[in-house]
Amino acid sequence: MLRFSILLFTGLALSCTSSPKKTTKETPLANQKSIPSEDKIQVLNFATFHMGASSDANTVEFDEENQKNQQDAKAIAELISAFEPTVICVEVPPSKNDELNENYRAYLNTPEKASTYYGEVGLVAFEVGRRNNIALLHGIDHKMEYNYRINSELINLLDSITYNKFQANPLASVQDINPLEEEIPLVEKLKRMNHPRFLDFLITANADILTHVGTENGFEGADEAAKYYQRNLRIYANLNRIPLDSSDRVFILSGGSHTAFLNGFLKRSLKYEVVDTFDYLK
């Protein structure tokens, strides 16, 4: 596709040299208008750690049954509610939407009783939905396995130096904003989790570092990383399945690496505009 585009551009350039010059003045690309912000759908794309059971390699210590933790999660929901979402999307597969909303309705009936459904979904998203009179929540997750530990299954002849250096101290580049640090308040953990530098780190740690793993002429690590990119693209596609218009305001609550990938997709989108998370984490 790229080769075709280059050849097409070359052909056009050659044809222009043999044609009369146009007298009409073309608008420079830099001056061409983009889609007005008011026509785009506002999105609060919010990263969290999993507040319940998780298969993630690194997890934040959080007892979802602890009353103080439940109160702190509700306080976070109150902050997020200032965004006034009309649509809420969570890290639950669409196939479980009925189960998701059955649990959500149960919470609406007894909001004084904390829900721990999918951890942060029940503790945060349900309360945000209740405060904003939202009838239904949308699951947009897409489960897809990939072999993060591919390095242990082969002799890495691609770039073991870079890979091993990273694995020796994965958090070295983000030590000052490490959300895994103990004894910091929940709101501070989430501020760190949503920091742009930490979100970039999550893409490196979950996918890009694997491009340094492979046999002499193979792409084993890159192929596994591609599966994680594919999973997140499918999550984004699930978001795009939801009927929305420019009056909607979408709150997405998911694990940090999914937020990181979605940020990239959303910021390049013709349809969505990402709001600043830190406007709602004060």
DRENDO-1510 file (C-alpha; in Angstrom, 1 decimal, always signed):
<recs>
REC; n; res; u; v; w
REC; 1; MET; +0.0; +0.0; +0.0 .
REC; 2; LEU; +2.8; +2.4; +0.8 .
REC; 3; ARG; +4.7; +1.5; -2.4 .
REC; 4; PHE; +1.5; +2.1; -4.4 .
REC; 5; SER; +1.1; +5.5; -2.7 .
REC; 6; ILE; +4.6; +6.6; -3.5 .
REC; 7; LEU; +4.3; +5.5; -7.1 .
REC; 8; LEU; +1.0; +7.3; -7.4 .
REC; 9; PHE; +2.5; +10.5; -6.0 .
REC; 10; THR; +5.5; +10.2; -8.3 .
REC; 11; GLY; +3.2; +9.7; -11.3 .
REC; 12; LEU; +1.2; +12.8; -10.4 .
REC; 13; ALA; +4.3; +14.9; -10.0 .
REC; 14; LEU; +5.6; +13.8; -13.4 .
REC; 15; SER; +2.3; +14.6; -15.1 .
REC; 16; CYS; +2.3; +18.0; -13.5 .
REC; 17; THR; +5.5; +18.9; -15.1 .
REC; 18; SER; +4.0; +18.4; -18.6 .
REC; 19; SER; +0.7; +20.2; -17.8 .
REC; 20; PRO; +0.0; +23.9; -17.7 .
REC; 21; LYS; +0.3; +25.5; -14.3 .
REC; 22; LYS; -2.9; +25.9; -12.4 .
REC; 23; THR; -4.0; +29.5; -11.7 .
REC; 24; THR; -6.1; +28.6; -8.7 .
REC; 25; LYS; -4.4; +29.0; -5.4 .
REC; 26; GLU; -4.5; +25.8; -3.3 .
REC; 27; THR; -4.9; +25.9; +0.5 .
REC; 28; PRO; -1.8; +24.8; +2.3 .
REC; 29; LEU; -2.3; +21.6; +4.3 .
REC; 30; ALA; -1.3; +23.3; +7.5 .
REC; 31; ASN; -4.2; +25.8; +7.0 .
REC; 32; GLN; -6.9; +23.3; +6.2 .
REC; 33; LYS; -9.6; +23.2; +8.8 .
REC; 34; SER; -10.1; +20.2; +11.0 .
REC; 35; ILE; -13.4; +18.9; +12.3 .
REC; 36; PRO; -14.7; +21.4; +14.9 .
REC; 37; SER; -14.4; +20.3; +18.5 .
REC; 38; GLU; -18.1; +20.8; +19.0 .
REC; 39; ASP; -18.9; +18.2; +16.4 .
REC; 40; LYS; -16.7; +15.6; +18.2 .
REC; 41; ILE; -17.8; +13.3; +21.0 .
REC; 42; GLN; -16.1; +14.1; +24.3 .
REC; 43; VAL; -14.4; +11.2; +26.0 .
REC; 44; LEU; -12.9; +10.8; +29.5 .
REC; 45; ASN; -10.6; +7.9; +29.0 .
REC; 46; PHE; -9.7; +6.9; +32.6 .
REC; 47; ALA; -7.0; +4.4; +33.6 .
REC; 48; THR; -7.3; +2.3; +36.8 .
REC; 49; PHE; -5.6; -0.7; +38.3 .
REC; 50; HIS; -7.8; -3.8; +38.8 .
REC; 51; MET; -9.5; -3.4; +42.2 .
REC; 52; GLY; -10.4; -7.1; +42.3 .
REC; 53; ALA; -8.8; -10.4; +41.3 .
REC; 54; SER; -6.4; -10.0; +38.4 .
REC; 55; SER; -4.1; -12.1; +36.2 .
REC; 56; ASP; -1.8; -9.0; +35.6 .
REC; 57; ALA; +1.9; -9.6; +36.3 .
REC; 58; ASN; +2.1; -6.4; +38.5 .
REC; 59; THR; -0.9; -5.5; +40.7 .
REC; 60; VAL; -1.7; -2.8; +43.2 .
REC; 61; GLU; -2.6; -4.1; +46.7 .
REC; 62; PHE; -6.2; -3.3; +47.2 .
REC; 63; ASP; -8.8; -5.1; +49.3 .
REC; 64; GLU; -12.2; -4.4; +47.6 .
REC; 65; GLU; -14.0; -5.6; +50.6 .
REC; 66; ASN; -12.4; -3.1; +52.9 .
REC; 67; GLN; -14.9; -0.4; +53.9 .
REC; 68; LYS; -12.3; +2.4; +53.7 .
REC; 69; ASN; -11.3; +1.4; +50.2 .
REC; 70; GLN; -14.9; +1.3; +49.2 .
REC; 71; GLN; -15.4; +4.8; +50.5 .
REC; 72; ASP; -12.3; +6.0; +48.7 .
REC; 73; ALA; -13.5; +4.4; +45.4 .
REC; 74; LYS; -16.9; +6.2; +45.8 .
REC; 75; ALA; -15.0; +9.5; +46.3 .
REC; 76; ILE; -13.2; +8.9; +43.0 .
REC; 77; ALA; -16.6; +8.2; +41.4 .
REC; 78; GLU; -17.8; +11.6; +42.7 .
REC; 79; LEU; -14.9; +13.4; +41.1 .
REC; 80; ILE; -15.4; +11.6; +37.7 .
REC; 81; SER; -19.2; +12.4; +37.9 .
REC; 82; ALA; -18.3; +16.1; +37.3 .
REC; 83; PHE; -17.7; +15.1; +33.7 .
REC; 84; GLU; -21.4; +14.3; +33.4 .
REC; 85; PRO; -21.1; +11.3; +31.1 .
REC; 86; THR; -24.1; +10.1; +29.1 .
REC; 87; VAL; -22.4; +6.8; +28.2 .
REC; 88; ILE; -20.2; +4.5; +30.3 .
REC; 89; CYS; -17.9; +1.8; +28.9 .
REC; 90; VAL; -16.1; -0.7; +31.0 .
REC; 91; GLU; -13.6; -3.5; +30.7 .
REC; 92; VAL; -16.2; -6.3; +30.4 .
REC; 93; PRO; -16.8; -8.3; +27.2 .
REC; 94; PRO; -19.9; -7.3; +25.3 .
REC; 95; SER; -21.1; -10.9; +25.7 .
REC; 96; LYS; -21.6; -10.2; +29.4 .
REC; 97; ASN; -23.6; -7.0; +29.0 .
REC; 98; ASP; -26.7; -8.7; +30.4 .
REC; 99; GLU; -24.8; -9.8; +33.5 .
REC; 100; LEU; -23.1; -6.4; +33.8 .
REC; 101; ASN; -26.4; -4.6; +33.8 .
REC; 102; GLU; -28.1; -7.0; +36.0 .
REC; 103; ASN; -25.5; -6.3; +38.6 .
REC; 104; TYR; -25.7; -2.6; +37.9 .
REC; 105; ARG; -29.5; -2.6; +38.5 .
REC; 106; ALA; -29.0; -4.4; +41.7 .
REC; 107; TYR; -26.6; -1.7; +42.8 .
REC; 108; LEU; -29.1; +1.1; +41.8 .
REC; 109; ASN; -31.7; -0.6; +44.1 .
REC; 110; THR; -29.3; -0.7; +47.1 .
REC; 111; PRO; -26.5; +1.9; +46.5 .
REC; 112; GLU; -25.6; +1.9; +50.2 .
REC; 113; LYS; -24.2; -1.6; +49.6 .
REC; 114; ALA; -21.0; -1.5; +47.7 .
REC; 115; SER; -20.7; -3.7; +44.6 .
REC; 116; THR; -17.4; -5.5; +43.9 .
REC; 117; TYR; -18.5; -6.7; +40.4 .
REC; 118; TYR; -15.3; -6.8; +38.4 .
REC; 119; GLY; -13.7; -4.8; +41.1 .
REC; 120; GLU; -13.4; -1.2; +39.8 .
REC; 121; VAL; -16.5; -1.6; +37.6 .
REC; 122; GLY; -18.8; -2.1; +40.6 .
REC; 123; LEU; -16.9; +0.2; +42.9 .
REC; 124; VAL; -16.4; +3.2; +40.6 .
REC; 125; ALA; -18.4; +2.8; +37.3 .
REC; 126; PHE; -21.7; +1.8; +38.9 .
REC; 127; GLU; -21.6; +4.9; +41.2 .
REC; 128; VAL; -20.7; +7.2; +38.3 .
REC; 129; GLY; -23.7; +5.8; +36.4 .
REC; 130; ARG; -26.0; +6.2; +39.4 .
REC; 131; ARG; -25.0; +9.8; +39.9 .
REC; 132; ASN; -25.6; +10.6; +36.3 .
REC; 133; ASN; -28.9; +8.7; +35.9 .
REC; 134; ILE; -27.5; +6.3; +33.3 .
REC; 135; ALA; -29.7; +3.3; +32.5 .
REC; 136; LEU; -27.2; +0.9; +31.0 .
REC; 137; LEU; -23.5; +0.3; +30.9 .
REC; 138; HIS; -21.5; -1.0; +27.9 .
REC; 139; GLY; -18.9; -3.7; +28.0 .
REC; 140; ILE; -16.2; -3.1; +25.3 .
REC; 141; ASP; -13.4; -5.5; +26.4 .
REC; 142; HIS; -12.1; -8.2; +24.0 .
REC; 143; LYS; -10.3; -11.1; +25.5 .
REC; 144; MET; -7.3; -12.3; +23.5 .
REC; 145; GLU; -4.3; -14.3; +24.7 .
REC; 146; TYR; -0.7; -13.5; +24.0 .
REC; 147; ASN; +2.5; -15.0; +25.2 .
REC; 148; TYR; +4.2; -12.2; +27.2 .
REC; 149; ARG; +6.9; -14.7; +28.4 .
REC; 150; ILE; +8.0; -15.7; +24.9 .
REC; 151; ASN; +11.6; -14.8; +25.9 .
REC; 152; SER; +11.7; -17.8; +28.2 .
REC; 153; GLU; +10.8; -20.2; +25.4 .
REC; 154; LEU; +13.6; -19.4; +23.0 .
REC; 155; ILE; +17.2; -18.2; +22.8 .
REC; 156; ASN; +17.0; -14.5; +22.2 .
REC; 157; LEU; +19.3; -13.6; +19.4 .
REC; 158; LEU; +17.5; -10.4; +18.4 .
REC; 159; ASP; +18.4; -7.9; +21.2 .
REC; 160; SER; +18.8; -9.6; +24.5 .
REC; 161; ILE; +20.8; -6.7; +26.0 .
REC; 162; THR; +17.9; -4.2; +25.7 .
REC; 163; TYR; +15.3; -6.7; +26.8 .
REC; 164; ASN; +17.3; -8.0; +29.8 .
REC; 165; LYS; +18.2; -4.4; +30.9 .
REC; 166; PHE; +14.5; -3.5; +30.9 .
REC; 167; GLN; +13.4; -6.6; +32.8 .
REC; 168; ALA; +16.0; -6.1; +35.4 .
REC; 169; ASN; +14.2; -2.9; +36.5 .
REC; 170; PRO; +11.1; -2.3; +34.5 .
REC; 171; LEU; +10.0; +0.7; +36.5 .
REC; 172; ALA; +13.3; +2.5; +36.3 .
REC; 173; SER; +12.0; +5.2; +33.9 .
REC; 174; VAL; +8.9; +5.9; +35.9 .
REC; 175; GLN; +10.1; +5.4; +39.5 .
REC; 176; ASP; +9.0; +8.9; +40.5 .
REC; 177; ILE; +5.4; +8.2; +39.4 .
REC; 178; ASN; +5.1; +4.5; +40.4 .
REC; 179; PRO; +1.5; +3.8; +41.3 .
REC; 180; LEU; +2.6; +0.5; +42.9 .
REC; 181; GLU; +4.2; +2.4; +45.8 .
REC; 182; GLU; +2.6; +1.5; +49.1 .
REC; 183; GLU; +1.0; +3.9; +51.6 .
REC; 184; ILE; -0.2; +6.5; +49.1 .
REC; 185; PRO; -3.9; +7.6; +48.8 .
REC; 186; LEU; -6.1; +6.1; +46.1 .
REC; 187; VAL; -6.4; +9.4; +44.3 .
REC; 188; GLU; -2.6; +9.7; +44.1 .
REC; 189; LYS; -2.3; +6.2; +42.8 .
REC; 190; LEU; -4.8; +7.0; +40.0 .
REC; 191; LYS; -3.1; +10.3; +39.2 .
REC; 192; ARG; +0.1; +8.4; +38.7 .
REC; 193; MET; -1.6; +5.7; +36.7 .
REC; 194; ASN; -3.1; +8.4; +34.4 .
REC; 195; HIS; +0.2; +10.3; +33.9 .
REC; 196; PRO; +1.0; +10.4; +30.2 .
REC; 197; ARG; +4.6; +9.1; +30.9 .
REC; 198; PHE; +3.2; +6.1; +32.8 .
REC; 199; LEU; +0.7; +5.3; +30.1 .
REC; 200; ASP; +3.5; +5.3; +27.5 .
REC; 201; PHE; +5.5; +3.0; +29.8 .
REC; 202; LEU; +2.6; +0.6; +29.9 .
REC; 203; ILE; +2.6; +0.2; +26.1 .
REC; 204; THR; +6.4; -0.4; +26.3 .
REC; 205; ALA; +6.1; -2.9; +29.1 .
REC; 206; ASN; +3.1; -4.8; +27.8 .
REC; 207; ALA; +4.0; -4.9; +24.1 .
REC; 208; ASP; +6.8; -2.9; +22.6 .
REC; 209; ILE; +9.6; -4.5; +24.7 .
REC; 210; LEU; +8.8; -7.8; +23.0 .
REC; 211; THR; +10.1; -6.5; +19.7 .
REC; 212; HIS; +13.5; -7.0; +21.2 .
REC; 213; VAL; +12.9; -10.8; +21.5 .
REC; 214; GLY; +13.3; -13.3; +18.7 .
REC; 215; THR; +15.5; -15.9; +17.1 .
REC; 216; GLU; +18.2; -14.9; +14.6 .
REC; 217; ASN; +15.9; -14.3; +11.7 .
REC; 218; GLY; +12.5; -14.6; +13.5 .
REC; 219; PHE; +9.9; -12.1; +14.8 .
REC; 220; GLU; +8.5; -14.2; +17.7 .
REC; 221; GLY; +8.4; -11.4; +20.2 .
REC; 222; ALA; +7.0; -8.8; +17.7 .
REC; 223; ASP; +4.3; -11.3; +16.6 .
REC; 224; GLU; +3.2; -11.7; +20.3 .
REC; 225; ALA; +3.2; -7.9; +20.7 .
REC; 226; ALA; +1.0; -7.6; +17.6 .
REC; 227; LYS; -1.6; -9.7; +19.3 .
REC; 228; TYR; -1.8; -7.2; +22.2 .
REC; 229; TYR; -2.1; -4.3; +19.7 .
REC; 230; GLN; -4.9; -6.3; +18.0 .
REC; 231; ARG; -6.7; -6.9; +21.3 .
REC; 232; ASN; -6.8; -3.1; +21.9 .
REC; 233; LEU; -7.8; -2.3; +18.4 .
REC; 234; ARG; -10.8; -4.7; +18.9 .
REC; 235; ILE; -11.6; -3.0; +22.1 .
REC; 236; TYR; -11.7; +0.3; +20.2 .
REC; 237; ALA; -13.8; -1.3; +17.5 .
REC; 238; ASN; -16.3; -2.4; +20.2 .
REC; 239; LEU; -16.5; +1.3; +21.3 .
REC; 240; ASN; -17.3; +2.3; +17.7 .
REC; 241; ARG; -20.2; -0.2; +17.6 .
REC; 242; ILE; -22.1; +1.9; +20.2 .
REC; 243; PRO; -24.5; +4.3; +18.6 .
REC; 244; LEU; -23.4; +7.8; +19.6 .
REC; 245; ASP; -23.8; +11.4; +18.5 .
REC; 246; SER; -22.0; +14.7; +19.2 .
REC; 247; SER; -24.2; +15.4; +22.3 .
REC; 248; ASP; -22.9; +12.2; +24.1 .
REC; 249; ARG; -20.1; +12.3; +26.7 .
REC; 250; VAL; -18.4; +9.0; +27.0 .
REC; 251; PHE; -16.6; +7.8; +30.2 .
REC; 252; ILE; -14.3; +4.8; +29.6 .
REC; 253; LEU; -12.9; +2.9; +32.7 .
REC; 254; SER; -10.3; +0.3; +32.0 .
REC; 255; GLY; -6.9; -1.1; +33.0 .
REC; 256; GLY; -4.0; +1.2; +32.4 .
REC; 257; SER; -2.5; -0.4; +29.3 .
REC; 258; HIS; -5.9; -0.4; +27.5 .
REC; 259; THR; -6.3; +3.3; +28.4 .
REC; 260; ALA; -2.9; +3.9; +27.0 .
REC; 261; PHE; -3.7; +2.3; +23.6 .
REC; 262; LEU; -7.1; +3.9; +23.5 .
REC; 263; ASN; -5.6; +7.3; +24.1 .
REC; 264; GLY; -3.6; +7.0; +20.9 .
REC; 265; PHE; -6.6; +5.8; +18.8 .
REC; 266; LEU; -8.9; +8.5; +20.2 .
REC; 267; LYS; -6.5; +11.4; +19.8 .
REC; 268; ARG; -6.1; +10.5; +16.1 .
REC; 269; SER; -9.9; +10.0; +15.7 .
REC; 270; LEU; -12.1; +12.0; +13.4 .
REC; 271; LYS; -15.0; +11.2; +15.8 .
REC; 272; TYR; -13.8; +11.7; +19.3 .
REC; 273; GLU; -12.0; +14.3; +21.4 .
REC; 274; VAL; -10.2; +13.2; +24.6 .
REC; 275; VAL; -10.7; +15.5; +27.6 .
REC; 276; ASP; -7.9; +16.0; +30.2 .
REC; 277; THR; -8.3; +13.4; +32.9 .
REC; 278; PHE; -6.6; +15.6; +35.4 .
REC; 279; ASP; -9.4; +18.1; +35.2 .
REC; 280; TYR; -11.4; +15.4; +37.1 .
REC; 281; LEU; -8.7; +14.2; +39.5 .
REC; 282; LYS; -8.2; +17.1; +41.8 .
</recs>
